């Protein structure tokens, strides 16, 4: 079930990106995230809620990442789980290798691009 949610989220993001690109008259790509199925959105200051959602194993969290470890510009990743020592499992559409690694939660917060994290629950 989580895999189908991940795929659905990526399809929506891809569609929205294409729509925004077609609307953009600039060379730089404009991106927006529009989701009608998230349970709630939280900010970096609500990091405990993000951890709780991931620990429940019933939620995924969509994060917009800025320039850094995950991208040279910006893109979305899905936080799909968290370990007991606050390491995060991700799904990164740009890299299967990064998707296989376990990441420090603080790095995710530090490199997030937008202030919001979207929680998608069962």
N, C-alpha and C positions, 0 to 999 in steps of 0.2 A: 504494500500500500504506500509506503514512503517513497519507493521508486516512482510510482505513478504520479505522486504529488510533485516530486522533483521534476519529472519530465513535463508535466502540465505547467509548472511555474516557468521553466525554461522556454516552452513554446509561447507562453504569454509574453515573456520578456522579449523574445525574438520578434514577435509580431509588433509589439509596442515600439521597439527600436526601429523597425522598418517604417512604421507610420511616422515616427518623429523624423527619421532621415528624409522621407519624402516631403515633409513639411519644411524642412530646413533649407534655406537658400544659401547658407554659409557652407564653406568647405568643411568646417569642423562639425562633427556629428553631435546633434542634440539628442539627449536621452531623457526619458522619464519613466518612472515606475508607477503603473496603475494596477491596482489589485483589488478585486472586490471580494476576495475570499480569505483575507487575513483576519485572525481573531482579535489582534490588537497590534498597535505599534508602540515601541518604547524608544527611549534615547539612551545614549551612552551612560547617563547617570542612573539609568534603571538596569544596570548590568546584572543585578541579582535576579530580576525577572527573566532576563535572557537565559541565565544559568538554570533557573527553575524550569523554564519551558523545555530546555534541552534535556535536563535530567529526567523529566517526566516520560521521555521516550514516546510522546504522543504529539510532539510539535517539531516543526522545522522553523528556522529563522533565516530570513533573507537579509543580507547585508550588502550595501553598496561600498565597494572598496576603492580607495584612492590610490594615487601613485605610491608605489612601494614594493613590497615583497610579491604581491599578487598581480600587479599590472603596472604598465608604464603610463597609463592615463586613468581610467576608471572603469569598473564593471562590477556585476553582481556575482556573489557567491552564496551558497546555501550552507548554513551551519546545521549539521544533521545529527550532532550528538556531542556529549561532553563526558570526560572521564572523571573519576573521583578526585584527581589532582588538577582539575580545571584546564585540561587540554582539550582542544576542540577538533572534532571531525568535520570536514567540509566536503562540499561538492563544488568544484571549480570548473566551469565550462571551458576555461582557457588551458587547463592542464590536468591531465590524468595523474601525473606524478604528484602534484600538490594535493590532489584529492586523496591520494593514498597516505599522505603524511598526517601526523597529529600536530596541531598548532597550539601555541600559547594563547590563552584567552585575551590577555592584555595586548598582544600584538594585533589581534583582530580589532579590538576597540581603538587602538592607536591609529591604525591605518584605514579605518572606516571613513568613507567620503562624505556621506550624508549623516545628519544627526539621528536618523530613524532606522530602526531595525523592525522588520515586519514578522510577526509570529503567525505561523499558519498551523492550526491545530486540527486534530481529527474531529 
